[in-house]
Amino acid sequence: MGEFFENVARYPRYLISFSLGVFFSIFGWTKPLLKGLILT
């Protein structure tokens, strides 16, 4: 049962790192598009 609580305590860290990874990948993908829109 203690192992279960350890996994639950670890879950927010995975959620945060996953969210940051998704955010940075989307940001990196849209940055050239935004640059093109701003320059034109």
PyMOL Python script that loads the backbone (N, CA, C, O; Angstrom):
from pymol import cmd

cmd.read_pdbstr("""\
ATOM      1  N   MET A   1       0.825  -1.197   0.000  1.00  0.00           N
ATOM      2  CA  MET A   1       0.000   0.000   0.000  1.00  0.00           C
ATOM      3  C   MET A   1       0.868   1.259   0.000  1.00  0.00           C
ATOM      4  O   MET A   1       0.504   2.261  -0.617  1.00  0.00           O
ATOM      5  N   GLY A   2       2.001   1.217   0.679  1.00  0.00           N
ATOM      6  CA  GLY A   2       2.895   2.371   0.706  1.00  0.00           C
ATOM      7  C   GLY A   2       3.438   2.709  -0.672  1.00  0.00           C
ATOM      8  O   GLY A   2       3.661   3.875  -0.998  1.00  0.00           O
ATOM      9  N   GLU A   3       3.647   1.672  -1.477  1.00  0.00           N
ATOM     10  CA  GLU A   3       4.138   1.889  -2.833  1.00  0.00           C
ATOM     11  C   GLU A   3       3.119   2.666  -3.658  1.00  0.00           C
ATOM     12  O   GLU A   3       3.485   3.499  -4.487  1.00  0.00           O
ATOM     13  N   PHE A   4       1.844   2.389  -3.427  1.00  0.00           N
ATOM     14  CA  PHE A   4       0.778   3.103  -4.127  1.00  0.00           C
ATOM     15  C   PHE A   4       0.846   4.597  -3.837  1.00  0.00           C
ATOM     16  O   PHE A   4       0.728   5.414  -4.750  1.00  0.00           O
ATOM     17  N   PHE A   5       1.036   4.958  -2.568  1.00  0.00           N
ATOM     18  CA  PHE A   5       1.099   6.373  -2.200  1.00  0.00           C
ATOM     19  C   PHE A   5       2.352   7.041  -2.760  1.00  0.00           C
ATOM     20  O   PHE A   5       2.334   8.226  -3.091  1.00  0.00           O
ATOM     21  N   GLU A   6       3.436   6.280  -2.863  1.00  0.00           N
ATOM     22  CA  GLU A   6       4.642   6.831  -3.488  1.00  0.00           C
ATOM     23  C   GLU A   6       4.377   7.166  -4.953  1.00  0.00           C
ATOM     24  O   GLU A   6       4.805   8.212  -5.441  1.00  0.00           O
ATOM     25  N   ASN A   7       3.681   6.289  -5.643  1.00  0.00           N
ATOM     26  CA  ASN A   7       3.353   6.543  -7.044  1.00  0.00           C
ATOM     27  C   ASN A   7       2.423   7.740  -7.181  1.00  0.00           C
ATOM     28  O   ASN A   7       2.579   8.551  -8.095  1.00  0.00           O
ATOM     29  N   VAL A   8       1.457   7.853  -6.278  1.00  0.00           N
ATOM     30  CA  VAL A   8       0.536   8.989  -6.319  1.00  0.00           C
ATOM     31  C   VAL A   8       1.294  10.292  -6.060  1.00  0.00           C
ATOM     32  O   VAL A   8       1.011  11.310  -6.691  1.00  0.00           O
ATOM     33  N   ALA A   9       2.252  10.263  -5.140  1.00  0.00           N
ATOM     34  CA  ALA A   9       3.041  11.460  -4.844  1.00  0.00           C
ATOM     35  C   ALA A   9       3.939  11.828  -6.022  1.00  0.00           C
ATOM     36  O   ALA A   9       4.255  13.000  -6.223  1.00  0.00           O
ATOM     37  N   ARG A  10       4.346  10.830  -6.795  1.00  0.00           N
ATOM     38  CA  ARG A  10       5.210  11.081  -7.944  1.00  0.00           C
ATOM     39  C   ARG A  10       4.422  11.591  -9.148  1.00  0.00           C
ATOM     40  O   ARG A  10       5.006  12.193 -10.049  1.00  0.00           O
ATOM     41  N   TYR A  11       3.127  11.366  -9.182  1.00  0.00           N
ATOM     42  CA  TYR A  11       2.312  11.681 -10.354  1.00  0.00           C
ATOM     43  C   TYR A  11       2.356  13.151 -10.754  1.00  0.00           C
ATOM     44  O   TYR A  11       2.509  13.431 -11.943  1.00  0.00           O
ATOM     45  N   PRO A  12       2.231  14.119  -9.823  1.00  0.00           N
ATOM     46  CA  PRO A  12       2.266  15.534 -10.238  1.00  0.00           C
ATOM     47  C   PRO A  12       3.553  15.923 -10.958  1.00  0.00           C
ATOM     48  O   PRO A  12       3.530  16.759 -11.861  1.00  0.00           O
ATOM     49  N   ARG A  13       4.675  15.322 -10.564  1.00  0.00           N
ATOM     50  CA  ARG A  13       5.940  15.631 -11.236  1.00  0.00           C
ATOM     51  C   ARG A  13       5.890  15.192 -12.694  1.00  0.00           C
ATOM     52  O   ARG A  13       6.336  15.920 -13.581  1.00  0.00           O
ATOM     53  N   TYR A  14       5.346  13.999 -12.944  1.00  0.00           N
ATOM     54  CA  TYR A  14       5.216  13.535 -14.318  1.00  0.00           C
ATOM     55  C   TYR A  14       4.247  14.414 -15.093  1.00  0.00           C
ATOM     56  O   TYR A  14       4.483  14.722 -16.261  1.00  0.00           O
ATOM     57  N   LEU A  15       3.164  14.818 -14.450  1.00  0.00           N
ATOM     58  CA  LEU A  15       2.171  15.668 -15.111  1.00  0.00           C
ATOM     59  C   LEU A  15       2.789  17.005 -15.504  1.00  0.00           C
ATOM     60  O   LEU A  15       2.566  17.492 -16.613  1.00  0.00           O
ATOM     61  N   ILE A  16       3.563  17.599 -14.602  1.00  0.00           N
ATOM     62  CA  ILE A  16       4.191  18.889 -14.887  1.00  0.00           C
ATOM     63  C   ILE A  16       5.209  18.753 -16.017  1.00  0.00           C
ATOM     64  O   ILE A  16       5.231  19.572 -16.936  1.00  0.00           O
ATOM     65  N   SER A  17       6.050  17.724 -15.952  1.00  0.00           N
ATOM     66  CA  SER A  17       7.064  17.568 -16.996  1.00  0.00           C
ATOM     67  C   SER A  17       6.409  17.248 -18.337  1.00  0.00           C
ATOM     68  O   SER A  17       6.881  17.716 -19.373  1.00  0.00           O
ATOM     69  N   PHE A  18       5.336  16.465 -18.341  1.00  0.00           N
ATOM     70  CA  PHE A  18       4.621  16.164 -19.575  1.00  0.00           C
ATOM     71  C   PHE A  18       4.002  17.430 -20.153  1.00  0.00           C
ATOM     72  O   PHE A  18       4.082  17.669 -21.358  1.00  0.00           O
ATOM     73  N   SER A  19       3.376  18.251 -19.284  1.00  0.00           N
ATOM     74  CA  SER A  19       2.753  19.495 -19.738  1.00  0.00           C
ATOM     75  C   SER A  19       3.798  20.446 -20.315  1.00  0.00           C
ATOM     76  O   SER A  19       3.564  21.075 -21.347  1.00  0.00           O
ATOM     77  N   LEU A  20       4.945  20.551 -19.655  1.00  0.00           N
ATOM     78  CA  LEU A  20       6.006  21.426 -20.162  1.00  0.00           C
ATOM     79  C   LEU A  20       6.522  20.924 -21.507  1.00  0.00           C
ATOM     80  O   LEU A  20       6.781  21.719 -22.410  1.00  0.00           O
ATOM     81  N   GLY A  21       6.669  19.621 -21.642  1.00  0.00           N
ATOM     82  CA  GLY A  21       7.127  19.062 -22.908  1.00  0.00           C
ATOM     83  C   GLY A  21       6.158  19.350 -24.039  1.00  0.00           C
ATOM     84  O   GLY A  21       6.576  19.712 -25.140  1.00  0.00           O
ATOM     85  N   VAL A  22       4.875  19.193 -23.779  1.00  0.00           N
ATOM     86  CA  VAL A  22       3.859  19.486 -24.792  1.00  0.00           C
ATOM     87  C   VAL A  22       3.880  20.975 -25.135  1.00  0.00           C
ATOM     88  O   VAL A  22       3.828  21.349 -26.306  1.00  0.00           O
ATOM     89  N   PHE A  23       3.959  21.822 -24.103  1.00  0.00           N
ATOM     90  CA  PHE A  23       3.966  23.266 -24.324  1.00  0.00           C
ATOM     91  C   PHE A  23       5.158  23.683 -25.177  1.00  0.00           C
ATOM     92  O   PHE A  23       5.003  24.445 -26.131  1.00  0.00           O
ATOM     93  N   PHE A  24       6.357  23.184 -24.836  1.00  0.00           N
ATOM     94  CA  PHE A  24       7.541  23.588 -25.579  1.00  0.00           C
ATOM     95  C   PHE A  24       7.532  23.045 -27.003  1.00  0.00           C
ATOM     96  O   PHE A  24       8.018  23.714 -27.915  1.00  0.00           O
ATOM     97  N   SER A  25       6.993  21.854 -27.213  1.00  0.00           N
ATOM     98  CA  SER A  25       6.944  21.323 -28.576  1.00  0.00           C
ATOM     99  C   SER A  25       5.963  22.122 -29.425  1.00  0.00           C
ATOM    100  O   SER A  25       6.241  22.404 -30.591  1.00  0.00           O
ATOM    101  N   ILE A  26       4.821  22.490 -28.854  1.00  0.00           N
ATOM    102  CA  ILE A  26       3.852  23.310 -29.590  1.00  0.00           C
ATOM    103  C   ILE A  26       4.436  24.697 -29.841  1.00  0.00           C
ATOM    104  O   ILE A  26       4.280  25.248 -30.931  1.00  0.00           O
ATOM    105  N   PHE A  27       5.105  25.263 -28.841  1.00  0.00           N
ATOM    106  CA  PHE A  27       5.717  26.584 -29.000  1.00  0.00           C
ATOM    107  C   PHE A  27       6.791  26.555 -30.078  1.00  0.00           C
ATOM    108  O   PHE A  27       6.858  27.460 -30.910  1.00  0.00           O
ATOM    109  N   GLY A  28       7.622  25.538 -30.073  1.00  0.00           N
ATOM    110  CA  GLY A  28       8.664  25.419 -31.085  1.00  0.00           C
ATOM    111  C   GLY A  28       8.086  25.234 -32.478  1.00  0.00           C
ATOM    112  O   GLY A  28       8.685  25.670 -33.461  1.00  0.00           O
ATOM    113  N   TRP A  29       6.932  24.593 -32.572  1.00  0.00           N
ATOM    114  CA  TRP A  29       6.298  24.370 -33.866  1.00  0.00           C
ATOM    115  C   TRP A  29       5.629  25.643 -34.378  1.00  0.00           C
ATOM    116  O   TRP A  29       5.632  25.897 -35.582  1.00  0.00           O
ATOM    117  N   THR A  30       5.055  26.448 -33.476  1.00  0.00           N
ATOM    118  CA  THR A  30       4.322  27.644 -33.905  1.00  0.00           C
ATOM    119  C   THR A  30       5.216  28.871 -34.025  1.00  0.00           C
ATOM    120  O   THR A  30       4.823  29.850 -34.658  1.00  0.00           O
ATOM    121  N   LYS A  31       6.404  28.846 -33.436  1.00  0.00           N
ATOM    122  CA  LYS A  31       7.277  30.022 -33.481  1.00  0.00           C
ATOM    123  C   LYS A  31       7.595  30.458 -34.911  1.00  0.00           C
ATOM    124  O   LYS A  31       7.472  31.647 -35.205  1.00  0.00           O
ATOM    125  N   PRO A  32       7.995  29.564 -35.812  1.00  0.00           N
ATOM    126  CA  PRO A  32       8.238  30.010 -37.196  1.00  0.00           C
ATOM    127  C   PRO A  32       6.982  30.573 -37.852  1.00  0.00           C
ATOM    128  O   PRO A  32       7.065  31.520 -38.635  1.00  0.00           O
ATOM    129  N   LEU A  33       5.827  30.003 -37.543  1.00  0.00           N
ATOM    130  CA  LEU A  33       4.586  30.524 -38.117  1.00  0.00           C
ATOM    131  C   LEU A  33       4.308  31.930 -37.608  1.00  0.00           C
ATOM    132  O   LEU A  33       3.922  32.811 -38.376  1.00  0.00           O
ATOM    133  N   LEU A  34       4.505  32.135 -36.312  1.00  0.00           N
ATOM    134  CA  LEU A  34       4.280  33.463 -35.736  1.00  0.00           C
ATOM    135  C   LEU A  34       5.279  34.471 -36.294  1.00  0.00           C
ATOM    136  O   LEU A  34       4.921  35.619 -36.556  1.00  0.00           O
ATOM    137  N   LYS A  35       6.519  34.052 -36.475  1.00  0.00           N
ATOM    138  CA  LYS A  35       7.535  34.939 -37.046  1.00  0.00           C
ATOM    139  C   LYS A  35       7.127  35.360 -38.452  1.00  0.00           C
ATOM    140  O   LYS A  35       7.262  36.528 -38.820  1.00  0.00           O
ATOM    141  N   GLY A  36       6.634  34.417 -39.231  1.00  0.00           N
ATOM    142  CA  GLY A  36       6.197  34.719 -40.589  1.00  0.00           C
ATOM    143  C   GLY A  36       5.015  35.677 -40.599  1.00  0.00           C
ATOM    144  O   GLY A  36       4.934  36.553 -41.459  1.00  0.00           O
ATOM    145  N   LEU A  37       4.106  35.519 -39.656  1.00  0.00           N
ATOM    146  CA  LEU A  37       2.944  36.407 -39.601  1.00  0.00           C
ATOM    147  C   LEU A  37       3.344  37.812 -39.179  1.00  0.00           C
ATOM    148  O   LEU A  37       2.800  38.795 -39.683  1.00  0.00           O
ATOM    149  N   ILE A  38       4.294  37.909 -38.256  1.00  0.00           N
ATOM    150  CA  ILE A  38       4.712  39.231 -37.768  1.00  0.00           C
ATOM    151  C   ILE A  38       5.506  39.971 -38.844  1.00  0.00           C
ATOM    152  O   ILE A  38       5.349  41.180 -39.011  1.00  0.00           O
ATOM    153  N   LEU A  39       6.356  39.251 -39.571  1.00  0.00           N
ATOM    154  CA  LEU A  39       7.208  39.902 -40.566  1.00  0.00           C
ATOM    155  C   LEU A  39       6.417  40.360 -41.782  1.00  0.00           C
ATOM    156  O   LEU A  39       6.781  41.364 -42.394  1.00  0.00           O
ATOM    157  N   THR A  40       5.359  39.670 -42.150  1.00  0.00           N
ATOM    158  CA  THR A  40       4.609  40.028 -43.351  1.00  0.00           C
ATOM    159  C   THR A  40       3.535  41.034 -43.065  1.00  0.00           C
ATOM    160  O   THR A  40       2.811  41.440 -43.974  1.00  0.00           O
TER     161      THR A  40
END
""", "prot")
cmd.dss("prot")
cmd.show_as("cartoon", "prot")
cmd.util.cbc("prot")
cmd.orient("prot")
